[in-house]
Amino acid sequence: MTIVTRITKLFNIRHPIIQGGMHHVGFAEMAAPVSNAGGLGMITALTMPDAEALEKEIRKCRSMTDKPFGVNLTILPMFKDI
């Protein structure tokens, strides 16, 4: 069953479920299955050590799903030095 809401239309997803950003587990291996199941999977940028690793994770997620997914960007103070 597909539920149609403003969220499902906006993100082109089947179910109004958006995976939250989860530090240390928000990788492509979690985001892609959520997206493949009809929700909006999320990669957590804070988990990545640098921009190159984030880019690699985004490419990996793209290879695992043709569905929409997002990247959670933390705007709070950093937990680690840059």
Backbone as XML, in Angstrom:
<?xml version="1.0"?>
<chain id="A" units="angstrom">
  <residue number="1" name="MET">
    <atom name="N" x="0.836" y="-1.174" z="0.000"/>
    <atom name="CA" x="0.000" y="0.000" z="0.000"/>
    <atom name="C" x="0.889" y="1.248" z="0.000"/>
  </residue>
  <residue number="2" name="THR">
    <atom name="N" x="0.577" y="2.174" z="-0.860"/>
    <atom name="CA" x="1.305" y="3.429" z="-0.925"/>
    <atom name="C" x="0.496" y="4.519" z="-0.245"/>
  </residue>
  <residue number="3" name="ILE">
    <atom name="N" x="1.145" y="5.295" z="0.587"/>
    <atom name="CA" x="0.504" y="6.413" z="1.274"/>
    <atom name="C" x="0.963" y="7.691" z="0.587"/>
  </residue>
  <residue number="4" name="VAL">
    <atom name="N" x="0.020" y="8.507" z="0.135"/>
    <atom name="CA" x="0.367" y="9.742" z="-0.560"/>
    <atom name="C" x="0.196" y="10.927" z="0.391"/>
  </residue>
  <residue number="5" name="THR">
    <atom name="N" x="1.298" y="11.642" z="0.627"/>
    <atom name="CA" x="1.293" y="12.831" z="1.469"/>
    <atom name="C" x="2.153" y="13.893" z="0.793"/>
  </residue>
  <residue number="6" name="ARG">
    <atom name="N" x="2.203" y="15.068" z="1.378"/>
    <atom name="CA" x="3.089" y="16.109" z="0.842"/>
    <atom name="C" x="4.539" y="15.658" z="0.879"/>
  </residue>
  <residue number="7" name="ILE">
    <atom name="N" x="4.908" y="14.922" z="1.922"/>
    <atom name="CA" x="6.279" y="14.419" z="2.055"/>
    <atom name="C" x="6.591" y="13.409" z="0.952"/>
  </residue>
  <residue number="8" name="THR">
    <atom name="N" x="5.687" y="12.454" z="0.711"/>
    <atom name="CA" x="5.956" y="11.452" z="-0.323"/>
    <atom name="C" x="6.055" y="12.093" z="-1.699"/>
  </residue>
  <residue number="9" name="LYS">
    <atom name="N" x="5.250" y="13.097" z="-1.940"/>
    <atom name="CA" x="5.324" y="13.808" z="-3.228"/>
    <atom name="C" x="6.612" y="14.624" z="-3.332"/>
  </residue>
  <residue number="10" name="LEU">
    <atom name="N" x="6.974" y="15.306" z="-2.258"/>
    <atom name="CA" x="8.160" y="16.165" z="-2.267"/>
    <atom name="C" x="9.437" y="15.363" z="-2.516"/>
  </residue>
  <residue number="11" name="PHE">
    <atom name="N" x="9.572" y="14.209" z="-1.850"/>
    <atom name="CA" x="10.790" y="13.418" z="-1.952"/>
    <atom name="C" x="10.680" y="12.242" z="-2.919"/>
  </residue>
  <residue number="12" name="ASN">
    <atom name="N" x="9.521" y="12.097" z="-3.565"/>
    <atom name="CA" x="9.290" y="11.014" z="-4.528"/>
    <atom name="C" x="9.553" y="9.646" z="-3.888"/>
  </residue>
  <residue number="13" name="ILE">
    <atom name="N" x="8.926" y="9.432" z="-2.712"/>
    <atom name="CA" x="9.044" y="8.173" z="-1.987"/>
    <atom name="C" x="7.666" y="7.548" z="-1.831"/>
  </residue>
  <residue number="14" name="ARG">
    <atom name="N" x="7.616" y="6.254" z="-1.526"/>
    <atom name="CA" x="6.340" y="5.547" z="-1.412"/>
    <atom name="C" x="5.705" y="5.666" z="-0.035"/>
  </residue>
  <residue number="15" name="HIS">
    <atom name="N" x="6.521" y="5.800" z="0.992"/>
    <atom name="CA" x="6.021" y="5.845" z="2.368"/>
    <atom name="C" x="6.572" y="7.087" z="3.066"/>
  </residue>
  <residue number="16" name="PRO">
    <atom name="N" x="5.782" y="7.735" z="3.908"/>
    <atom name="CA" x="6.255" y="8.953" z="4.594"/>
    <atom name="C" x="7.178" y="8.628" z="5.775"/>
  </residue>
  <residue number="17" name="ILE">
    <atom name="N" x="8.262" y="7.929" z="5.464"/>
    <atom name="CA" x="9.230" y="7.521" z="6.482"/>
    <atom name="C" x="10.590" y="8.083" z="6.093"/>
  </residue>
  <residue number="18" name="ILE">
    <atom name="N" x="11.170" y="8.875" z="6.979"/>
    <atom name="CA" x="12.489" y="9.467" z="6.742"/>
    <atom name="C" x="13.424" y="8.960" z="7.836"/>
  </residue>
  <residue number="19" name="GLN">
    <atom name="N" x="14.459" y="8.269" z="7.413"/>
    <atom name="CA" x="15.455" y="7.752" z="8.364"/>
    <atom name="C" x="16.190" y="8.926" z="8.982"/>
  </residue>
  <residue number="20" name="GLY">
    <atom name="N" x="16.308" y="8.941" z="10.278"/>
    <atom name="CA" x="17.058" y="9.996" z="10.946"/>
    <atom name="C" x="18.557" y="9.802" z="10.776"/>
  </residue>
  <residue number="21" name="GLY">
    <atom name="N" x="19.304" y="10.885" z="10.905"/>
    <atom name="CA" x="20.757" y="10.785" z="10.879"/>
    <atom name="C" x="21.229" y="10.088" z="12.144"/>
  </residue>
  <residue number="22" name="MET">
    <atom name="N" x="22.026" y="9.039" z="11.979"/>
    <atom name="CA" x="22.479" y="8.271" z="13.144"/>
    <atom name="C" x="23.998" y="8.126" z="13.092"/>
  </residue>
  <residue number="23" name="HIS">
    <atom name="N" x="24.649" y="8.775" z="14.035"/>
    <atom name="CA" x="26.109" y="8.763" z="14.099"/>
    <atom name="C" x="26.620" y="7.330" z="14.272"/>
  </residue>
  <residue number="24" name="HIS">
    <atom name="N" x="27.615" y="6.966" z="13.509"/>
    <atom name="CA" x="28.291" y="5.670" z="13.521"/>
    <atom name="C" x="27.529" y="4.548" z="12.824"/>
  </residue>
  <residue number="25" name="VAL">
    <atom name="N" x="26.286" y="4.734" z="12.428"/>
    <atom name="CA" x="25.554" y="3.684" z="11.701"/>
    <atom name="C" x="24.905" y="4.190" z="10.414"/>
  </residue>
  <residue number="26" name="GLY">
    <atom name="N" x="24.930" y="5.489" z="10.166"/>
    <atom name="CA" x="24.267" y="6.060" z="9.001"/>
    <atom name="C" x="25.101" y="5.960" z="7.731"/>
  </residue>
  <residue number="27" name="PHE">
    <atom name="N" x="25.383" y="4.733" z="7.321"/>
    <atom name="CA" x="26.164" y="4.471" z="6.116"/>
    <atom name="C" x="25.251" y="4.029" z="4.977"/>
  </residue>
  <residue number="28" name="ALA">
    <atom name="N" x="25.819" y="3.851" z="3.797"/>
    <atom name="CA" x="25.068" y="3.400" z="2.626"/>
    <atom name="C" x="24.370" y="2.068" z="2.893"/>
  </residue>
  <residue number="29" name="GLU">
    <atom name="N" x="24.999" y="1.201" z="3.698"/>
    <atom name="CA" x="24.406" y="-0.106" z="3.999"/>
    <atom name="C" x="23.083" y="0.001" z="4.743"/>
  </residue>
  <residue number="30" name="MET">
    <atom name="N" x="22.822" y="1.125" z="5.389"/>
    <atom name="CA" x="21.536" y="1.333" z="6.040"/>
    <atom name="C" x="20.626" y="2.214" z="5.174"/>
  </residue>
  <residue number="31" name="ALA">
    <atom name="N" x="21.177" y="3.253" z="4.593"/>
    <atom name="CA" x="20.372" y="4.203" z="3.820"/>
    <atom name="C" x="19.752" y="3.570" z="2.577"/>
  </residue>
  <residue number="32" name="ALA">
    <atom name="N" x="20.521" y="2.782" z="1.846"/>
    <atom name="CA" x="20.011" y="2.190" z="0.607"/>
    <atom name="C" x="18.822" y="1.257" z="0.838"/>
  </residue>
  <residue number="33" name="PRO">
    <atom name="N" x="18.872" y="0.337" z="1.818"/>
    <atom name="CA" x="17.690" y="-0.506" z="2.047"/>
    <atom name="C" x="16.447" y="0.281" z="2.473"/>
  </residue>
  <residue number="34" name="VAL">
    <atom name="N" x="16.643" y="1.337" z="3.253"/>
    <atom name="CA" x="15.498" y="2.178" z="3.638"/>
    <atom name="C" x="14.885" y="2.796" z="2.382"/>
  </residue>
  <residue number="35" name="SER">
    <atom name="N" x="15.721" y="3.332" z="1.513"/>
    <atom name="CA" x="15.230" y="3.921" z="0.268"/>
    <atom name="C" x="14.599" y="2.862" z="-0.632"/>
  </residue>
  <residue number="36" name="ASN">
    <atom name="N" x="15.237" y="1.707" z="-0.741"/>
    <atom name="CA" x="14.678" y="0.635" z="-1.572"/>
    <atom name="C" x="13.331" y="0.151" z="-1.066"/>
  </residue>
  <residue number="37" name="ALA">
    <atom name="N" x="13.092" y="0.282" z="0.238"/>
    <atom name="CA" x="11.817" y="-0.132" z="0.833"/>
    <atom name="C" x="10.735" y="0.942" z="0.689"/>
  </residue>
  <residue number="38" name="GLY">
    <atom name="N" x="11.091" y="2.108" z="0.130"/>
    <atom name="CA" x="10.089" y="3.139" z="-0.103"/>
    <atom name="C" x="10.180" y="4.345" z="0.796"/>
  </residue>
  <residue number="39" name="GLY">
    <atom name="N" x="11.098" y="4.338" z="1.758"/>
    <atom name="CA" x="11.306" y="5.500" z="2.619"/>
    <atom name="C" x="12.425" y="6.373" z="2.064"/>
  </residue>
  <residue number="40" name="LEU">
    <atom name="N" x="12.885" y="7.308" z="2.877"/>
    <atom name="CA" x="14.006" y="8.161" z="2.492"/>
    <atom name="C" x="15.182" y="7.836" z="3.402"/>
  </residue>
  <residue number="41" name="GLY">
    <atom name="N" x="16.159" y="7.090" z="2.870"/>
    <atom name="CA" x="17.349" y="6.726" z="3.626"/>
    <atom name="C" x="18.273" y="7.919" z="3.798"/>
  </residue>
  <residue number="42" name="MET">
    <atom name="N" x="19.079" y="7.903" z="4.848"/>
    <atom name="CA" x="20.003" y="9.004" z="5.145"/>
    <atom name="C" x="21.407" y="8.494" z="5.442"/>
  </residue>
  <residue number="43" name="ILE">
    <atom name="N" x="22.382" y="9.129" z="4.819"/>
    <atom name="CA" x="23.786" y="8.936" z="5.162"/>
    <atom name="C" x="24.123" y="10.037" z="6.164"/>
  </residue>
  <residue number="44" name="THR">
    <atom name="N" x="24.854" y="9.699" z="7.211"/>
    <atom name="CA" x="25.225" y="10.680" z="8.230"/>
    <atom name="C" x="26.625" y="11.209" z="7.941"/>
  </residue>
  <residue number="45" name="ALA">
    <atom name="N" x="26.721" y="12.472" z="7.546"/>
    <atom name="CA" x="28.002" y="13.063" z="7.150"/>
    <atom name="C" x="28.987" y="13.129" z="8.313"/>
  </residue>
  <residue number="46" name="LEU">
    <atom name="N" x="28.524" y="13.343" z="9.527"/>
    <atom name="CA" x="29.410" y="13.482" z="10.676"/>
    <atom name="C" x="30.222" y="12.215" z="10.932"/>
  </residue>
  <residue number="47" name="THR">
    <atom name="N" x="29.704" y="11.075" z="10.511"/>
    <atom name="CA" x="30.395" y="9.805" z="10.699"/>
    <atom name="C" x="31.624" y="9.684" z="9.806"/>
  </residue>
  <residue number="48" name="MET">
    <atom name="N" x="31.645" y="10.422" z="8.705"/>
    <atom name="CA" x="32.744" y="10.322" z="7.748"/>
    <atom name="C" x="33.950" y="11.140" z="8.226"/>
  </residue>
  <residue number="49" name="PRO">
    <atom name="N" x="35.155" y="10.613" z="8.051"/>
    <atom name="CA" x="36.347" y="11.321" z="8.535"/>
    <atom name="C" x="36.694" y="12.571" z="7.722"/>
  </residue>
  <residue number="50" name="ASP">
    <atom name="N" x="36.282" y="12.605" z="6.443"/>
    <atom name="CA" x="36.602" y="13.759" z="5.603"/>
    <atom name="C" x="35.654" y="13.798" z="4.399"/>
  </residue>
  <residue number="51" name="ALA">
    <atom name="N" x="35.779" y="14.856" z="3.606"/>
    <atom name="CA" x="34.892" y="15.055" z="2.457"/>
    <atom name="C" x="35.029" y="13.942" z="1.423"/>
  </residue>
  <residue number="52" name="GLU">
    <atom name="N" x="36.231" y="13.442" z="1.242"/>
    <atom name="CA" x="36.449" y="12.372" z="0.265"/>
    <atom name="C" x="35.716" y="11.095" z="0.676"/>
  </residue>
  <residue number="53" name="ALA">
    <atom name="N" x="35.730" y="10.792" z="1.960"/>
    <atom name="CA" x="35.028" y="9.610" z="2.457"/>
    <atom name="C" x="33.518" y="9.771" z="2.283"/>
  </residue>
  <residue number="54" name="LEU">
    <atom name="N" x="33.015" y="10.979" z="2.508"/>
    <atom name="CA" x="31.589" y="11.236" z="2.309"/>
    <atom name="C" x="31.216" y="11.065" z="0.841"/>
  </residue>
  <residue number="55" name="GLU">
    <atom name="N" x="32.034" y="11.601" z="-0.043"/>
    <atom name="CA" x="31.774" y="11.446" z="-1.478"/>
    <atom name="C" x="31.760" y="9.966" z="-1.866"/>
  </residue>
  <residue number="56" name="LYS">
    <atom name="N" x="32.688" y="9.194" z="-1.334"/>
    <atom name="CA" x="32.753" y="7.757" z="-1.621"/>
    <atom name="C" x="31.496" y="7.046" z="-1.121"/>
  </residue>
  <residue number="57" name="GLU">
    <atom name="N" x="31.027" y="7.445" z="0.064"/>
    <atom name="CA" x="29.822" y="6.824" z="0.637"/>
    <atom name="C" x="28.583" y="7.169" z="-0.181"/>
  </residue>
  <residue number="58" name="ILE">
    <atom name="N" x="28.505" y="8.398" z="-0.663"/>
    <atom name="CA" x="27.381" y="8.795" z="-1.524"/>
    <atom name="C" x="27.397" y="7.981" z="-2.806"/>
  </residue>
  <residue number="59" name="ARG">
    <atom name="N" x="28.560" y="7.830" z="-3.423"/>
    <atom name="CA" x="28.674" y="7.018" z="-4.644"/>
    <atom name="C" x="28.290" y="5.555" z="-4.371"/>
  </residue>
  <residue number="60" name="LYS">
    <atom name="N" x="28.698" y="5.055" z="-3.223"/>
    <atom name="CA" x="28.350" y="3.687" z="-2.848"/>
    <atom name="C" x="26.839" y="3.532" z="-2.722"/>
  </residue>
  <residue number="61" name="CYS">
    <atom name="N" x="26.196" y="4.491" z="-2.069"/>
    <atom name="CA" x="24.743" y="4.441" z="-1.897"/>
    <atom name="C" x="24.049" y="4.515" z="-3.257"/>
  </residue>
  <residue number="62" name="ARG">
    <atom name="N" x="24.554" y="5.364" z="-4.139"/>
    <atom name="CA" x="23.977" y="5.450" z="-5.493"/>
    <atom name="C" x="24.077" y="4.131" z="-6.241"/>
  </residue>
  <residue number="63" name="SER">
    <atom name="N" x="25.138" y="3.369" z="-5.964"/>
    <atom name="CA" x="25.295" y="2.074" z="-6.628"/>
    <atom name="C" x="24.359" y="1.015" z="-6.032"/>
  </residue>
  <residue number="64" name="MET">
    <atom name="N" x="23.855" y="1.271" z="-4.834"/>
    <atom name="CA" x="23.005" y="0.308" z="-4.137"/>
    <atom name="C" x="21.517" y="0.576" z="-4.304"/>
  </residue>
  <residue number="65" name="THR">
    <atom name="N" x="21.159" y="1.774" z="-4.771"/>
    <atom name="CA" x="19.747" y="2.120" z="-4.955"/>
    <atom name="C" x="19.595" y="3.133" z="-6.075"/>
  </residue>
  <residue number="66" name="ASP">
    <atom name="N" x="18.457" y="3.056" z="-6.746"/>
    <atom name="CA" x="18.115" y="4.087" z="-7.730"/>
    <atom name="C" x="17.017" y="4.990" z="-7.173"/>
  </residue>
  <residue number="67" name="LYS">
    <atom name="N" x="16.740" y="4.830" z="-5.888"/>
    <atom name="CA" x="15.719" y="5.626" z="-5.198"/>
    <atom name="C" x="16.364" y="6.839" z="-4.527"/>
  </residue>
  <residue number="68" name="PRO">
    <atom name="N" x="15.537" y="7.834" z="-4.174"/>
    <atom name="CA" x="16.075" y="9.012" z="-3.477"/>
    <atom name="C" x="16.636" y="8.657" z="-2.096"/>
  </residue>
  <residue number="69" name="PHE">
    <atom name="N" x="17.698" y="9.362" z="-1.710"/>
    <atom name="CA" x="18.246" y="9.275" z="-0.361"/>
    <atom name="C" x="18.837" y="10.632" z="-0.030"/>
  </residue>
  <residue number="70" name="GLY">
    <atom name="N" x="19.130" y="10.864" z="1.225"/>
    <atom name="CA" x="19.660" y="12.161" z="1.638"/>
    <atom name="C" x="20.952" y="12.019" z="2.413"/>
  </residue>
  <residue number="71" name="VAL">
    <atom name="N" x="21.541" y="13.168" z="2.712"/>
    <atom name="CA" x="22.740" y="13.239" z="3.543"/>
    <atom name="C" x="22.426" y="14.165" z="4.705"/>
  </residue>
  <residue number="72" name="ASN">
    <atom name="N" x="22.558" y="13.653" z="5.925"/>
    <atom name="CA" x="22.310" y="14.433" z="7.123"/>
    <atom name="C" x="23.561" y="15.240" z="7.448"/>
  </residue>
  <residue number="73" name="LEU">
    <atom name="N" x="23.432" y="16.557" z="7.461"/>
    <atom name="CA" x="24.545" y="17.449" z="7.787"/>
    <atom name="C" x="24.331" y="18.029" z="9.174"/>
  </residue>
  <residue number="74" name="THR">
    <atom name="N" x="25.285" y="17.871" z="10.051"/>
    <atom name="CA" x="25.187" y="18.370" z="11.418"/>
    <atom name="C" x="25.569" y="19.846" z="11.456"/>
  </residue>
  <residue number="75" name="ILE">
    <atom name="N" x="24.709" y="20.672" z="12.045"/>
    <atom name="CA" x="25.017" y="22.099" z="12.171"/>
    <atom name="C" x="25.381" y="22.473" z="13.609"/>
  </residue>
  <residue number="76" name="LEU">
    <atom name="N" x="25.376" y="21.482" z="14.490"/>
    <atom name="CA" x="25.777" y="21.704" z="15.873"/>
    <atom name="C" x="27.303" y="21.674" z="15.949"/>
  </residue>
  <residue number="77" name="PRO">
    <atom name="N" x="27.877" y="22.073" z="17.071"/>
    <atom name="CA" x="29.347" y="22.017" z="17.193"/>
    <atom name="C" x="29.877" y="20.621" z="16.888"/>
  </residue>
  <residue number="78" name="MET">
    <atom name="N" x="31.032" y="20.581" z="16.292"/>
    <atom name="CA" x="31.652" y="19.324" z="15.913"/>
    <atom name="C" x="32.097" y="18.531" z="17.141"/>
  </residue>
  <residue number="79" name="PHE">
    <atom name="N" x="32.045" y="17.219" z="17.046"/>
    <atom name="CA" x="32.541" y="16.338" z="18.094"/>
    <atom name="C" x="34.034" y="16.075" z="17.948"/>
  </residue>
  <residue number="80" name="LYS">
    <atom name="N" x="34.554" y="16.346" z="16.758"/>
    <atom name="CA" x="35.947" y="16.047" z="16.503"/>
    <atom name="C" x="36.611" y="17.251" z="15.829"/>
  </residue>
  <residue number="81" name="ASP">
    <atom name="N" x="37.919" y="17.342" z="15.965"/>
    <atom name="CA" x="38.649" y="18.422" z="15.339"/>
    <atom name="C" x="38.698" y="18.223" z="13.835"/>
  </residue>
  <residue number="82" name="ILE">
    <atom name="N" x="38.693" y="19.324" z="13.121"/>
    <atom name="CA" x="38.770" y="19.256" z="11.659"/>
    <atom name="C" x="40.213" y="19.357" z="11.228"/>
  </residue>
</chain>
